[in-house]
Amino acid sequence: MAEHMDEDDDDALFERLEKELDDDFERSGIRERMMDDMKRQMERVRDMRESNHGRYTEIFDEKEVIQTSAKENLCVIHFYHRDFQRCRIMDKHLEAIAPKYFSTRFIRVCVENVPWLVDKLQVQVLPCVACFVGGVLKHRLIGFEELGNDDSFTTASLEMKLSLLGVTEKPGTSKQEQKKKKKRGRRGDDSDESDGSEDDD
């Protein structure tokens, strides 16, 4: 009997506290601000979904590739040639990674469709994966040099590399963790020079 009364008292106390918290939220406008924030986040997610976030897509128009890399906060562009086996391997891995990182835009472009960009970014070895952060080229993964120079590298190793470069963010990652990751990624900024030979596997 006493236990039952204690449970009733606890329930009543929780109800009272909940009502007080609700009243405090209402008075301070916190609830309204939280609702506004949620609405903005939902609109952002909808806009990103409409612009193919969470998918690995191909862009054929050079101007659209330039605009995409400039406007997206995080963007990974795979420059490929349809006849190269190593480009097909890179496609397979990026296709698996893209759905995991909704905030990063993953695209592929055939080098034949973007001659000006190929020249501007000095794409000489394929595959070439260009990593953009805030519209700025941060790094290029040239061939499989940084992935063990082996066709059998794992999706996880590419995923880790992109993470260290700061071009992917796990959902729920804190701002502080993102800054640390980007700082680590800066050590590998675009300082690599290619040897001018093209992979024609």
N, C-alpha and C positions, 0 to 999 in steps of 0.2 A: 504493500500500500504506500509506504514511504517512498519507495523507488519510483512508483508511478507518479507521485506528486512531484518528485524532483524532475522527472522527464517533462512534465507539464510546465513546471517553472522554467526549465531550460528553453523549451519551445517558445514560451511567452517572451522570455528575455531576448532570444534571437530575433523574434518578430519585431520587438520594440527597437532593437539595434538596427535592423534592416530598414525599418521605417525612418529612423533618425538619419541613417546614411543617405537614403533616397532624398529626404528633405534637404540635407546638406548639399547633395549634388545639385538638386533643383535650384537652391538659393545661389550657389556659387557659379552656376552656369557650366559646371564641369561636364554634366551629362550632354548638354547642347554641343559643347566643343568636341566631346568624344564622338558624338553622332556625326558632326561635320567632318572630322578626321576620317572616320570609317567610310563615309560617303565618298570623300576624295580618293581614298585608297582603292575603293571599288571601281571608281571611274578610271583610275590609272591602270588597274589590272585589265579592265575591259579594253582600254585604248591599246595596251601592250598586246593583248590577245589578238586584236584586229590587225596589228602590225606584225603578226607572225612570231611573236615571242613564244618560246617553248617548243619551237620547231626548227628544223634545219632545212632552209629553203634556198632555191637558186634565184639569182637575179641576173637578167640578161642585158639590161640597159646600163651602160657605163655611168651615166649621169645619176641614175638611181642608186648605184653602188656608192658613189661619192657622197650623195646626200644622206644615205643611211649611215655610213661610217661617221659622218659629221654630227648627225643629230642624236644618235644613240649614245647613252652613257657608257655602255659596255658592248663591244662588238667584236666578233671573231669572223674573219673572212678567209675562206679557203680558196686560194688560186689554184686551179687544177687544169689538166688537159685530159680529155676523154680517153686518149690512147695509153695513158700511163697507169700501170698496175699500182704503183705506190699511192697515187691519187685516190684510187678506189679503196685502198686500205684506210687512208685518212678519212674518207667519206664515211666509212662504216663506223669508225670510232666517234666522229663528230655527231653522227646521227643518233648514237646512243647517249651522248653527253647532253645534247641540246635540251631535251625535256626536263632535265634535272635542275637547270639554271634559268629560270624564267626571266630574270632581270637582264640576261645577256642575249643579244641578238646574234644568232649563228646563221651565216650565209655562205654560199659557194658561188664562185664565178669562173667561167671558162676564160682562160687567158686570151683566147681568140676574140672574145667579145669586148675586152677592156684594154686595148693596146696602150692608150695614154697612161692608165693607172699602172700597168705592168712596167712601163718605162719610168714613171715617176717614183714608184716604190722599189725600183731596181729588182724586180722579180726575175731571177735568172735560173734558179733551181726549183724544181717541182717535186712534191707538193710544197707550197709556201702558205703558211697560216699567219696572217697579219692580225695582231691584237691591238685594238683601239680602246683607249680609256678616255672618256670626256672628249671624243672627237680627235684625239691625238694618237698617232702610231706609237705604241710603247715597245713593241717587240715583234720580231718575225721568227717563226719556227721554220727553218729551212731544211727541206728534206726530212730525214729522221735523225739528224745529227744529235739533237738534244734528247732523243728518246732511245738511246742505246744503239743507234745506227743499224737497227735490225727490224726487218719486216714484221716480226712476231711480237712487237711491243704491245703492252696491254692498254685497254681503254683507261684503266685506273692511273697508269703512268702519265698519259696525256691529260687526264682530268686534274691530276696533282700539279702538273706543269702550268696549266692555265690558271689554276687557283693561286699558285705562287706568283704568277705574273700580275695578279690582281684583276683579271678580266672576267672572273666568275665569282659569284657570291652565293654562299649557301643561304637559303631562306632563314631569317631569324638571326643572322650574324650581327653582332653589335657593331656600332660605328667604330669603336676602339679597335676591335679585332680586324675590321676591314682596313683601317689605317695601318696597322702592324703588317698585315699581309701585303698591302700595296708597297710599303717601305721595303720589305724583303724582295718584292718583285722588281723594284727599280734597279737592283744590282744587276739584273739581266736585261737592261734596256737595250735597244736596238744597236748593239755595238758589233754584231756579227757581220762579217763580210763573206760573201759567197765566192767560190772559186771560178765562177763563170761557166761551169759545165752544167748541162741540163740532164736531168734524169730521164732517160728514154726507155726505161724498162718496159 
